[in-house]
Amino acid sequence: MELNAAPPYGHVIASEKWRNSALIQSLKGAAVRVLFEDRLGVADFHLPNNSCVLYVSESDVIAGTGYKRKLVRYRKSGSRLQELVLVENTRLSEQYFAAVQKFVVLDLGLTLLPVAGPTEASQLIAQIVHGEGRENPFRRRTSSRLPEPPALALVRRVPGVGGVKAAALLERFSSVRLLCNAGPAELEPVVGPAAARQIHDFFHKPAAAGT
């Protein structure tokens, strides 16, 4: 059984397996109230902005393709919540990150947010939990013309892309998947030639050998 009801702001529902983790301790330190549940299905966290999170750790990435099966189940879970994937991108896992990014974003069409580890992940989650009334890149916007906040947060992480260019790109391409598949010639009218090449290279960086 999976939960589709989002918790109230100030709270996060976490899978029972995370109870004694450093990430949970960081969340509590950020004044987030954590509720534990053993029926979250594949998801690791349910957040107040009607989204859920699957966490891919450094060890998951390095271990091989096992995380892919979990991601496929996550994509097929049929959750009514918006599905986010947090992936640890560290010195050890960096060589595999391009392959993970391609699988998550291009193959599955999910939103990927790279994090340095549990501390940064807890900061992102806390932003959502306390999102009302403060600057929050994940917060729902009232205008239907603006891009979905998680997608905006992902595009803002591309080198050479700030908030204005990220919003313009998602206005033009409407989804991260379409943006990933765009060629430099399609990107150039929106952001210019230099940024177009950076964006294209970011999403099409060759995976490391053996990954």
C-alpha positions as CSV (number, residue, x, y, z in Angstrom):
1,M,0.0,0.0,0.0
2,E,1.3,3.5,-0.8
3,L,0.3,6.8,0.7
4,N,-0.9,9.5,-1.7
5,A,-1.9,12.2,0.9
6,A,0.7,14.8,1.5
7,P,1.7,15.8,5.0
8,P,1.0,19.4,6.3
9,Y,3.7,22.1,6.0
10,G,6.3,21.7,8.7
11,H,6.1,17.9,8.4
12,V,7.6,15.1,6.3
13,I,6.6,11.5,6.1
14,A,9.7,9.2,6.0
15,S,10.1,5.6,5.4
16,E,10.8,3.7,8.6
17,K,14.2,2.6,7.3
18,W,15.5,6.2,7.7
19,R,14.6,6.5,11.4
20,N,18.2,6.5,12.7
21,S,19.9,8.1,9.7
22,A,22.0,11.3,9.6
23,L,19.5,12.8,7.1
24,I,16.7,12.5,9.7
25,Q,18.8,14.0,12.4
26,S,19.6,17.0,10.1
27,L,15.9,17.4,9.3
28,K,15.0,17.5,13.0
29,G,17.8,20.1,13.5
30,A,16.1,22.2,10.9
31,A,12.8,22.1,12.9
32,V,11.1,19.6,10.6
33,R,8.7,17.3,12.2
34,V,9.2,13.7,11.0
35,L,6.5,11.1,10.9
36,F,7.6,7.5,10.1
37,E,5.6,5.2,8.0
38,D,6.4,1.7,6.7
39,R,3.9,1.8,3.9
40,L,5.4,4.3,1.5
41,G,6.1,1.8,-1.2
42,V,9.2,2.6,-3.2
43,A,9.4,6.3,-2.1
44,D,11.6,7.3,0.8
45,F,9.9,10.6,1.7
46,H,6.5,12.3,1.2
47,L,6.6,16.1,1.2
48,P,4.1,18.8,1.8
49,N,4.1,20.2,-1.7
50,N,2.4,17.0,-3.1
51,S,5.8,15.4,-4.1
52,C,7.6,12.3,-3.0
53,V,11.4,11.6,-3.0
54,L,13.4,8.6,-3.9
55,Y,17.0,8.9,-2.5
56,V,19.9,7.3,-4.5
57,S,23.0,7.2,-2.2
58,E,26.6,7.2,-3.2
59,S,26.8,3.5,-2.4
60,D,23.8,2.8,-4.5
61,V,25.4,4.5,-7.5
62,I,28.8,2.8,-7.1
63,A,27.3,-0.6,-6.5
64,G,26.0,-0.8,-10.1
65,T,22.6,-1.2,-11.8
66,G,20.5,-2.3,-8.8
67,Y,19.3,1.2,-8.2
68,K,17.8,1.2,-11.7
69,R,15.3,-1.5,-10.8
70,K,14.2,0.6,-7.9
71,L,13.8,3.7,-10.1
72,V,11.7,1.8,-12.6
73,R,9.4,0.6,-9.9
74,Y,9.3,4.2,-8.6
75,R,8.3,5.4,-12.1
76,K,5.6,2.8,-12.5
77,S,4.2,3.2,-9.0
78,G,1.3,5.3,-10.2
79,S,1.6,7.8,-7.4
80,R,-0.5,10.9,-7.6
81,L,2.4,12.8,-6.1
82,Q,5.2,14.5,-8.1
83,E,8.2,12.2,-8.2
84,L,11.6,13.6,-7.4
85,V,14.9,11.7,-7.3
86,L,17.8,13.0,-5.1
87,V,21.1,11.5,-6.2
88,E,24.4,11.8,-4.2
89,N,27.0,13.2,-6.6
90,T,30.3,12.9,-4.7
91,R,34.0,12.5,-5.6
92,L,33.5,8.7,-5.5
93,S,30.3,8.6,-7.5
94,E,31.0,11.5,-9.9
95,Q,32.3,9.2,-12.7
96,Y,29.0,7.4,-12.7
97,F,26.7,10.4,-12.4
98,A,26.2,11.1,-16.1
99,A,24.9,7.6,-16.7
100,V,22.5,8.0,-13.7
101,Q,21.4,11.4,-14.9
102,K,20.6,10.0,-18.4
103,F,18.7,7.1,-17.0
104,V,16.6,9.2,-14.6
105,V,15.9,12.2,-16.8
106,L,16.0,10.9,-20.4
107,D,14.9,7.3,-20.0
108,L,12.4,7.6,-17.2
109,G,11.4,11.3,-17.5
110,L,11.8,12.0,-13.8
111,T,13.2,15.1,-12.1
112,L,16.8,14.6,-10.7
113,L,18.4,16.8,-8.1
114,P,22.0,16.1,-7.3
115,V,23.1,16.5,-3.7
116,A,26.5,16.3,-2.0
117,G,25.2,14.1,0.7
118,P,22.6,13.8,3.5
119,T,23.2,17.3,4.8
120,E,22.4,19.0,1.5
121,A,19.5,16.6,0.9
122,S,18.0,17.6,4.3
123,Q,18.4,21.3,3.4
124,L,16.5,20.8,0.2
125,I,13.8,18.9,1.9
126,A,13.6,21.5,4.7
127,Q,13.1,24.2,2.1
128,I,10.0,22.4,0.8
129,V,8.7,21.7,4.3
130,H,9.1,25.3,5.4
131,G,8.4,26.6,1.9
132,E,5.4,28.8,2.6
133,G,6.3,32.5,3.1
134,R,10.0,32.3,2.1
135,E,12.1,32.0,-1.0
136,N,11.8,28.4,-2.1
137,P,12.7,27.0,-5.6
138,F,10.3,24.1,-5.2
139,R,7.2,26.1,-4.1
140,R,4.1,25.9,-6.3
141,R,3.5,29.1,-8.3
142,T,0.1,30.4,-9.0
143,S,0.6,31.2,-12.6
144,S,0.0,28.3,-14.9
145,R,2.5,29.7,-17.4
146,L,5.5,29.3,-15.0
147,P,7.4,26.0,-15.0
148,E,7.0,23.3,-12.3
149,P,9.3,24.3,-9.4
150,P,11.3,21.0,-9.2
151,A,12.0,21.2,-12.9
152,L,13.1,24.8,-12.5
153,A,15.4,23.8,-9.7
154,L,17.0,21.2,-11.8
155,V,17.6,23.5,-14.8
156,R,19.1,26.2,-12.6
157,R,21.9,23.7,-11.7
158,V,23.1,23.5,-15.2
159,P,26.4,25.5,-15.6
160,G,25.7,28.9,-17.1
161,V,22.0,28.9,-16.4
162,G,20.4,31.2,-13.8
163,G,16.9,31.7,-12.8
164,V,15.9,33.8,-15.8
165,K,17.4,31.5,-18.4
166,A,15.9,28.4,-16.6
167,A,12.4,29.9,-16.7
168,A,12.8,30.9,-20.3
169,L,14.0,27.4,-21.3
170,L,11.1,25.7,-19.6
171,E,8.6,28.1,-21.1
172,R,10.0,27.2,-24.5
173,F,10.4,23.4,-24.0
174,S,7.7,22.8,-21.4
175,S,9.5,19.8,-19.7
176,V,12.9,18.7,-18.7
177,R,12.7,15.7,-21.1
178,L,12.1,18.0,-24.1
179,L,14.9,20.3,-23.0
180,C,17.3,17.3,-22.6
181,N,16.5,16.2,-26.2
182,A,17.0,19.7,-27.7
183,G,20.0,20.4,-29.9
184,P,22.2,23.5,-29.6
185,A,20.5,25.1,-32.6
186,E,17.1,24.9,-30.8
187,L,18.6,26.2,-27.5
188,E,20.5,29.1,-29.0
189,P,17.5,31.4,-29.7
190,V,16.6,31.2,-26.1
191,V,19.9,31.5,-24.3
192,G,22.5,32.3,-26.9
193,P,25.3,30.2,-28.5
194,A,27.6,29.8,-25.5
195,A,25.0,28.8,-23.0
196,A,23.3,26.5,-25.6
197,R,26.5,24.5,-25.9
198,Q,26.9,24.3,-22.1
199,I,23.4,23.1,-21.7
200,H,23.7,20.5,-24.5
201,D,27.0,19.2,-23.1
202,F,25.6,19.0,-19.6
203,F,22.8,16.6,-20.7
204,H,24.8,14.7,-23.2
205,K,28.1,14.2,-21.4
206,P,29.4,10.7,-22.3
207,A,29.1,8.2,-19.5
208,A,32.3,6.9,-18.0
209,A,33.6,3.7,-19.5
210,G,32.2,0.6,-17.9
211,T,29.0,2.4,-16.6
